[in-house]
């Protein structure tokens, strides 16, 4: 079974804080997991997979293994999560900073090996970052985003879902074992839909870090909750208008995935996304809420079929 290689990119902007002494450092490092089973370490097709708010890049292991024989697959740990640095200023945890970090990563990847085709898979927050990146004007990216997968997210986000997420985000959870962690995290994540115990444990283990006391904690900086909780309903509504502007500027072929029971992405929003901007296609998964984990075979097949399809006839 193939495994990813862990790499880092130095990102400008917000300062990191060193865990060992609390001192700040210029800029910060973002970690990313790179998968490549093509036999060509410089494969020109790159697929970037970006996780949700409190998750990390190893969420995409199953999907990455399916894509790796065909493309260079890159799964970052967004700053504050996984193997990436934590930021000194919690209010710097925002989509603008995250998008800037992705640009730094793409520039590094392009310097290592020219990118000819760039695709994006974004779950929840990762989809918002993808909308920002995909709407950038020509010349900012090494190449424009060609195909975009928005996993249970769109320009309009239901306020009740944000309130639900805010109830657990940043909680100082401690676990005595990975098995206990898996059980407690499942109680918080049943909206992800059916998973076998093996699938859920595979998603859980990368979420855990050991403490000096020998327990387990979650992998992310609890301070990511501060800007999230500072968001007001009024600010969210203003942000929605901006997100629709970004969405309308997207030229990439776009696929929206929706959990049929999602409380974050409404059917009305999906319908609007199909009628404007890139006129997204939608695939809906029964028995799943927010958000599909892209582990079930049907979910993986929907994404791989979209990303690996030949170009439409008459396209360049």
N, C-alpha and C positions, 0 to 999 in steps of 0.2 A: 504494500500500500504506500503510495507516495505521500510525502509530508512536505509542508511548506518551509521556506527559509525566512528567518526573521531579519529584517533590514530596518534602517533608521534614516530619517531625513531631518536636517536642521531647518527649522522654520523661523521666519522673522516674526516680529510683533510681540505678543504677550510674553512676559518673563516666566520661566519655570522656577519652582522652589525645590531645593534639594531636601530629600527626606531625612538625610543624616544630620543636618545641622540647621535647616530652615532658611539658609541663605538663598538668594535669588541668583539666577544665571541669565545672561543675555539670550533672548529668544527661547526656544524650546525644541525638544526632539519629539518627532512623531514616529512611532513604530508602524511597520506594515509587514504583512505576511505575503510572501510571493510564491505562487504555485506555477510550475512549468513541467509538463510531461510530454512536450512536443518533440523533444530531441533537438530543439533549436532554442538555446538560452536567450537569443535575441529576437524571438518571434515578434513580428510587427503588429499583431492584433493584441491589444491590451483590454482586459475587462477589469474595471474597478468595482469592488463590492464594499459598500459602506453600511455599517450597522445602525441600530436604533439607539435611543437616548442613553440607556444604562447598560448597553451590551458591549461587545468587542468583536474584533475581526475574525476570531475562530468560529463565530456563528455560521460562517459560510463554508465550513469544511466540506460538507456533503456536496453543495453546489460547485465548489471549486474543484473537487475531484472529477466531477462530470465535465467541467469546462477545460481543465488543464491539458488534456490531450490535443486541444484545438487552439489554445490562446495562452498568453501570459496573464495569469489571474493575480490581482493584487488586492489584498484585504487589509486596509489600515485599521489600527486602533486609534480612533479619534482622540485627540489630546484630552488628558484627564481619565483615560480608560486604558485597560489592558497593560501593555508594556510601554506606553507613552508617558511622557512627563506630566506632572500635575502643575497647574498654573498658580502663580503667586496671588493674582487677583481673580477671585471667583467670577466677577462680572465679565471677565474676558471669555468665559465659556459661552460663545454665541456662534451662530451660523456663519457670520462674516469671517470670524477667525478660522473656523473650520474649513471654509472654502479656500481661504488663502493658504492654509496648510496643504490642501489637496493640490493646489497649483504648484507649490514647491515640490511635492512628491512627483507630480507629472513631469516637471522640468528635469528632475533627477533621472527619472526613468527614461526620458527621451534622450538625455545625454548619454546614458548607458547603451541604449539601442533605439534607433529612430522608431517612433510610433506611426504606423500607417492607418490604423483603424482603432478608435477609442469607443468603448461601450461602458455603460454605467448601470449598476444594480444598487438601488438604495432602499433600505428598509426604514420606514418612518423618518426619523431625523436624517438618516442617510439619503433619503429621497429628497428632502428639502435642500440638503447640500447639493445634490445632483441637479436640482432645478436651477440653483444659482450658477453652478459651473456650466450647465448646458446652455444657459441664456447669455453667456459672455460674448462680446463682439469678436469678430474674426481677428486672429493674430495673437490673442491672449493665451489660448491653449496651443500646445504643439500641433494638434489637429482638432477640428470640431468633434463634439460627441456625436457619434453616428446613430447609436441605439440606446435608449434610456428605458430602464425598468423602474417604475415607482411602486414599491411594495407597501400597499395599504396606507398611502399618504397622497395628499393633493394640496392645492393652494388653500382650500377651506378645511379647517380642523375643528371638530366639534368640541365646544368648551367643556362639556361634561366629561369627555375623555381626558382632557388635560387635568381636570380636577381629580379624576381617579388616579392618574399617574402620580400627581403631586402627593397623594396620601402615603406612598411608599418610597418615593425617590429620596435617596440620601439617608435612609434609616440606618442606624448603627447596628446592623444585624451581625450576630456571631453564631457560629455553628461548631458543634463538636466533631463532626465528620462530614465528608462529602455526601454521604447518604442522607444525613439530616438536612444538609443544605438543599439537596435535590428535592426532598419532600416539601420543605418550606417554600422554596422558590416555585414549585409547581402550584402550591396553593395561591400564589400571587399571579400565576401565568397560565391558568387554565384556558384563557381566551386564545392561546396559541393553537388550540385544537389537539386532537388525539396524537399521542406519541407513545412508542414502546418505552419501557424502562431503560433500555439500552440507548435509545435515541436521546432521551431526556438527560441521562447521565453524561452523554457525550457533549451536550449543550451546556451542562452545568459545570463540569470540571474546569474549563478555561475561565469561568466566572469567579473562581476562588483564589485567594491568597492566604498564606499562613500568617498568623500573628506571633509575636514573641512568646505568648502564653500557650502556643500549641493549638490554638483554635483556628477557625477559618473565617475570613471576612470576604466581602465582595471586592472585586478588582478595581473599582472606580473611586475617584475622589468624591467624598460626600458633598463637597462644595459645589458640584455641578447642579445641586438642587437650588442654590441661592438665586441665580438669575431666573430659573424656571418658576420659582415661587413668587418672584417679584413681578412676573407678568400679570397684567390686569386684563380683564375682558375687553376693555376699550382698546388697549394696546394690541391685543390679539386681532381685533377687527381691523385696525389700521394696517397691521402686518399682512392680513389676508389680501387687501387690495394690492399691496406691493407684490405678493406672491403670484397673484393672477397676472400682473404685468410681466413678471419673469416667465411665467408659464407660456404666455402668448408669444414670447420672443424665442421660444425653443423651436429649432428646426429638425431635431433628431426624431427618427421614428420612435414612438413612445408606446409602451405597454404598461397598463395599470393592473396590478394585482389587488384583489380585495377579498378579505375574509367576509363571507356572507353575513356574519354576525358582528362585524366591526362597529365599534362605537366611536371611532375616530374619523373614518372616511365614509361619508353618507352616499347613498345611491344618487342623490341629486347632484352632488359634487362630481361623481364619476360621469354622469350624463353631460354635465357642462364641460368636463375635460374632453369628452368625445366630440363636442361640437365646436370647440375653439382651439386656438393655438395649434399644437401639433396633431390635434384630433386623435387622441389616444384610443387604442383598442383596450378592452378590459377582459380579464379572465377572473372569474369569481370562484371561490372555494367554499363548498358547503361545510358546515360544522366547525368553522374557524372564525375567530374574531380578529382582534388586533394583537399581533400581526402574524401572517403565515411565516413559518420559520424556514421555509425552503429546504426542508428535510424530506418530506413525503415525496414519493416518486412522481406523483402527478404535478406537484408544484415545481420540482426540478425540471421535469419535462417541458412544462410551459415556458420556463425561462430559457432553457437551452435551445428549444425549437425557435424561439424568437431571435436569440442572439446569433445563432449559427446558420440561420437561413441565408440562402444566396441573395445578393442584391436584387431589388426589383428590376424587371426588364426595362432597358432604356436608361438606367442610372449609370453614373460615371464609375 
